[in-house]
Amino acid sequence: MSATVTAPPPATESAPAPKRRSFLGLDRDGLMLAVPALIPVVIFSVYPLLRGIYLGFTDAQAGANAEVNFTGLENYRNLLDDSYFWDSFRIGLIWAFSVTILQFFASLGLALLLNQKLRLRWLARTLALVPWAMPPVVIGIMWRLVYHPNAGILNDVLLDLRIIDENVDWLSSFSVALPAVIVVGVWAGMPQTTVVLLAGLQSVPKELHEAAAMDGAGVWQRFRNVTWPAIKPVVVAMTTLDFIWNFNSFSLVYVLTQGGPGGETRLPLLFAYEEAFRYGNYGYAAALGNAMVVVIAVFVVFYLRQRVREANG
């Protein structure tokens, strides 16, 4: 009796996957999920930016019924002839470069120290983050007390050490107000830079250091040839972001000096604030803000180019 062989059932084609709905080439379902997060960004970031760009081309003034007229590039021409604007721009660059550079070297030294096997290292790392947890307004008030000409601890210490002969009014002196504010900026910004650099240091394989030490490389040679090349991308990214943040500083310097004495610490955003809320020149202040956006955009482009180069390897 011969066995009957049954033919396998014909293969059925699998149903095609349903096409995902798209809007302007983007997944519509994903866009719907992102809408709740995009609404606050549009309301609190995109709209104010567009509104500020528009006001920069008008003569908007303070007042509920003030008439707003389109003036074209008049505000920007006035900016180019405004010595106060150029003074604030110069002071802003001095502030941003000084704070960024000093902050980097101080943070790098602290990160190198915290990367060593120290007793109570966890406590030291925690204390290093204290300024980061404090709001800029609180930091400003605290340092105003430190710098107080009569009751400040800084003058007391320097007098006891006989470094100065009389009390110094640190925040009201034309010669030392800006350096005093720069010191506060460095202290306030060190924690975040330290954390990033410490993370970069910890990503360097210990085997590389051990191999370099076995080859007779000293501490400086190991840092220059092993550590620095490994953390250089982190350094470039962090210093660029630090410069952008420092150039946009407002609250810390405002609490410390309000731009004084005599405009010696008046940063660009402080100048824009005074034009808008002290003198009511909203259009001129918006034009100044737009000019700052262009300056910051240059550094953002530099930062993004560096990131693209790193990604392309």
RAZIPE-V315693 format. One record per pair of residues at least 24 apart in sequence whose C-alpha atoms are under 10 Angstrom apart, sorted by sequence separation. I is the first residue (numbers start at 1). GAP is how many residues later the second one is. If there is no record, write none. Layout:
i: (I | I)
gap: (GAP | GAP)
This chain:
i: (146 | 147 | 148 | 203 | 204 | 268 | 147 | 202 | 204 | 205 | 144 | 201 | 204 | 144 | 200 | 201 | 203 | 204 | 143 | 200 | 203 | 201 | 202 | 200 | 201 | 200 | 199 | 200 | 147 | 198 | 200 | 201 | 197 | 200 | 196 | 197 | 199 | 200 | 143 | 144 | 197 | 143 | 196 | 197 | 196 | 143 | 144 | 140 | 143 | 196 | 197 | 193 | 196 | 140 | 194 | 248 | 139 | 140 | 193 | 247 | 248 | 139 | 192 | 193 | 139 | 140 | 193 | 247 | 248 | 136 | 139 | 193 | 247 | 192 | 244 | 245 | 136 | 190 | 244 | 135 | 189 | 243 | 244 | 134 | 244 | 132 | 133 | 244 | 131 | 132 | 189 | 243 | 244 | 131 | 132 | 189 | 130 | 131 | 132 | 133 | 241 | 129 | 131 | 132 | 240 | 241 | 129 | 131 | 132 | 186 | 240 | 129 | 130 | 131 | 185 | 128 | 129 | 240 | 241 | 128 | 129 | 240 | 127 | 128 | 185 | 188 | 239 | 240 | 126 | 129 | 237 | 238 | 125 | 128 | 129 | 236 | 237 | 240 | 128 | 185 | 236 | 237 | 184 | 185 | 125 | 184 | 237 | 125 | 236 | 237 | 181 | 182 | 236 | 181 | 184 | 233 | 234 | 233 | 178 | 181 | 180 | 181 | 233 | 233 | 103 | 107 | 177 | 178 | 99 | 102 | 103 | 106 | 107 | 110 | 111 | 114 | 177 | 98 | 102 | 106 | 110 | 114 | 178 | 99 | 100 | 103 | 104 | 107 | 108 | 111 | 112 | 115 | 177 | 178 | 95 | 99 | 102 | 103 | 107 | 110 | 111 | 115 | 177 | 178 | 182 | 94 | 95 | 98 | 99 | 102 | 103 | 106 | 107 | 110 | 111 | 114 | 115 | 177 | 181 | 94 | 97 | 98 | 99 | 100 | 101 | 102 | 103 | 104 | 105 | 107 | 108 | 109 | 110 | 111 | 112 | 113 | 171 | 172 | 95 | 96 | 99 | 100 | 103 | 104 | 107 | 108 | 111 | 112 | 115 | 171 | 174 | 175 | 178 | 179 | 91 | 95 | 98 | 99 | 103 | 106 | 107 | 108 | 110 | 111 | 114 | 115 | 173 | 174 | 177 | 178 | 94 | 98 | 99 | 102 | 103 | 105 | 106 | 107 | 108 | 109 | 110 | 111 | 172 | 173 | 174 | 176 | 177 | 178 | 96 | 99 | 100 | 104 | 105 | 107 | 108 | 109 | 111 | 112 | 171 | 172 | 173 | 174 | 175 | 95 | 99 | 100 | 103 | 104 | 107 | 108 | 111 | 112 | 171 | 172 | 174 | 99 | 103 | 107 | 111 | 173 | 174 | 172 | 100 | 104 | 108 | 171 | 143 | 147 | 140 | 141 | 144 | 145 | 139 | 140 | 143 | 144 | 136 | 139 | 140 | 143 | 144 | 136 | 137 | 138 | 140 | 141 | 142 | 136 | 137 | 140 | 141 | 135 | 136 | 137 | 139 | 140 | 135 | 136 | 137 | 138 | 139 | 140 | 136 | 137 | 136 | 137 | 108 | 104 | 104 | 104 | 103 | 100 | 101 | 104 | 100 | 103 | 100 | 100 | 101 | 97 | 100 | 101 | 99 | 100 | 99 | 100 | 97 | 98 | 100 | 96 | 97 | 100 | 96 | 97 | 99 | 100 | 95 | 96 | 98 | 99 | 96 | 97 | 93 | 96 | 97 | 95 | 96 | 95 | 96 | 93 | 94 | 96 | 92 | 93 | 95 | 92 | 91 | 92 | 92 | 89 | 95 | 88 | 96 | 91 | 95 | 91 | 92 | 94 | 91 | 92 | 93 | 88 | 91 | 92 | 93 | 87 | 88 | 90 | 91 | 92 | 87 | 88 | 89 | 90 | 91 | 92 | 87 | 88 | 89 | 90 | 92 | 84 | 87 | 88 | 89 | 87 | 88 | 89 | 85 | 87 | 88 | 84 | 85 | 86 | 88 | 89 | 85 | 88 | 84 | 87 | 88 | 85 | 84 | 85 | 85 | 89 | 79 | 78 | 79 | 75 | 76 | 79 | 75 | 78 | 79 | 74 | 75 | 75 | 76 | 71 | 75 | 76 | 79 | 70 | 74 | 75 | 62 | 69 | 73 | 76 | 61 | 62 | 68 | 76 | 60 | 62 | 62 | 63 | 61 | 62 | 61 | 62 | 60 | 61 | 62 | 60 | 61 | 62 | 59 | 60 | 61 | 59 | 60 | 61 | 58 | 59 | 60 | 61 | 58 | 59 | 60 | 56 | 57 | 58 | 60 | 55 | 56 | 57 | 59 | 55 | 56 | 58 | 54 | 55 | 56 | 57 | 58 | 52 | 53 | 55 | 56 | 57 | 52 | 55 | 56 | 54 | 55 | 56 | 52 | 53 | 54 | 56 | 57 | 52 | 53 | 56 | 51 | 52 | 53 | 55 | 56 | 52 | 53 | 54 | 49 | 52 | 53 | 52 | 53 | 49 | 53 | 49 | 49)
gap: (24 | 24 | 24 | 24 | 24 | 24 | 25 | 25 | 25 | 25 | 26 | 26 | 26 | 27 | 27 | 27 | 27 | 27 | 28 | 28 | 28 | 29 | 29 | 30 | 30 | 31 | 32 | 32 | 33 | 33 | 33 | 33 | 34 | 34 | 35 | 35 | 35 | 35 | 37 | 37 | 37 | 38 | 38 | 38 | 39 | 40 | 40 | 41 | 41 | 41 | 41 | 42 | 42 | 44 | 44 | 44 | 45 | 45 | 45 | 45 | 45 | 46 | 46 | 46 | 48 | 48 | 48 | 48 | 48 | 49 | 49 | 49 | 49 | 50 | 51 | 51 | 52 | 52 | 52 | 53 | 53 | 53 | 53 | 54 | 54 | 55 | 55 | 55 | 56 | 56 | 56 | 56 | 56 | 57 | 57 | 57 | 58 | 58 | 58 | 58 | 58 | 59 | 59 | 59 | 59 | 59 | 60 | 60 | 60 | 60 | 60 | 61 | 61 | 61 | 61 | 62 | 62 | 62 | 62 | 63 | 63 | 63 | 64 | 64 | 64 | 64 | 64 | 64 | 65 | 65 | 65 | 65 | 66 | 66 | 66 | 66 | 66 | 66 | 67 | 67 | 67 | 67 | 68 | 68 | 69 | 69 | 69 | 70 | 70 | 70 | 71 | 71 | 71 | 72 | 72 | 73 | 73 | 74 | 75 | 75 | 76 | 76 | 76 | 77 | 79 | 79 | 79 | 79 | 80 | 80 | 80 | 80 | 80 | 80 | 80 | 80 | 80 | 81 | 81 | 81 | 81 | 81 | 81 | 82 | 82 | 82 | 82 | 82 | 82 | 82 | 82 | 82 | 82 | 82 | 83 | 83 | 83 | 83 | 83 | 83 | 83 | 83 | 83 | 83 | 83 | 84 | 84 | 84 | 84 | 84 | 84 | 84 | 84 | 84 | 84 | 84 | 84 | 84 | 84 | 85 | 85 | 85 | 85 | 85 | 85 | 85 | 85 | 85 | 85 | 85 | 85 | 85 | 85 | 85 | 85 | 85 | 85 | 85 | 86 | 86 | 86 | 86 | 86 | 86 | 86 | 86 | 86 | 86 | 86 | 86 | 86 | 86 | 86 | 86 | 87 | 87 | 87 | 87 | 87 | 87 | 87 | 87 | 87 | 87 | 87 | 87 | 87 | 87 | 87 | 87 | 88 | 88 | 88 | 88 | 88 | 88 | 88 | 88 | 88 | 88 | 88 | 88 | 88 | 88 | 88 | 88 | 88 | 88 | 89 | 89 | 89 | 89 | 89 | 89 | 89 | 89 | 89 | 89 | 89 | 89 | 89 | 89 | 89 | 90 | 90 | 90 | 90 | 90 | 90 | 90 | 90 | 90 | 90 | 90 | 90 | 91 | 91 | 91 | 91 | 91 | 91 | 92 | 93 | 93 | 93 | 94 | 109 | 109 | 111 | 111 | 111 | 111 | 112 | 112 | 112 | 112 | 113 | 113 | 113 | 113 | 113 | 114 | 114 | 114 | 114 | 114 | 114 | 115 | 115 | 115 | 115 | 116 | 116 | 116 | 116 | 116 | 117 | 117 | 117 | 117 | 117 | 117 | 118 | 118 | 119 | 119 | 127 | 131 | 134 | 135 | 136 | 138 | 138 | 138 | 139 | 139 | 140 | 141 | 141 | 142 | 142 | 142 | 143 | 143 | 144 | 144 | 145 | 145 | 145 | 146 | 146 | 146 | 147 | 147 | 147 | 147 | 148 | 148 | 148 | 148 | 149 | 149 | 150 | 150 | 150 | 151 | 151 | 152 | 152 | 153 | 153 | 153 | 154 | 154 | 154 | 155 | 156 | 156 | 157 | 158 | 170 | 171 | 171 | 172 | 172 | 173 | 173 | 173 | 174 | 174 | 174 | 175 | 175 | 175 | 175 | 176 | 176 | 176 | 176 | 176 | 177 | 177 | 177 | 177 | 177 | 177 | 178 | 178 | 178 | 178 | 178 | 179 | 179 | 179 | 179 | 180 | 180 | 180 | 181 | 181 | 181 | 182 | 182 | 182 | 182 | 182 | 183 | 183 | 184 | 184 | 184 | 186 | 187 | 187 | 203 | 203 | 205 | 206 | 206 | 208 | 208 | 208 | 209 | 209 | 209 | 210 | 210 | 211 | 211 | 212 | 212 | 212 | 212 | 213 | 213 | 213 | 214 | 214 | 214 | 214 | 215 | 215 | 215 | 215 | 216 | 216 | 217 | 217 | 218 | 218 | 219 | 219 | 220 | 220 | 220 | 221 | 221 | 221 | 222 | 222 | 222 | 223 | 223 | 223 | 224 | 224 | 224 | 224 | 225 | 225 | 225 | 226 | 226 | 226 | 226 | 227 | 227 | 227 | 227 | 228 | 228 | 228 | 229 | 229 | 229 | 229 | 229 | 230 | 230 | 230 | 230 | 230 | 231 | 231 | 231 | 232 | 232 | 232 | 233 | 233 | 233 | 233 | 233 | 234 | 234 | 234 | 235 | 235 | 235 | 235 | 235 | 236 | 236 | 236 | 237 | 237 | 237 | 238 | 238 | 240 | 240 | 241 | 244)
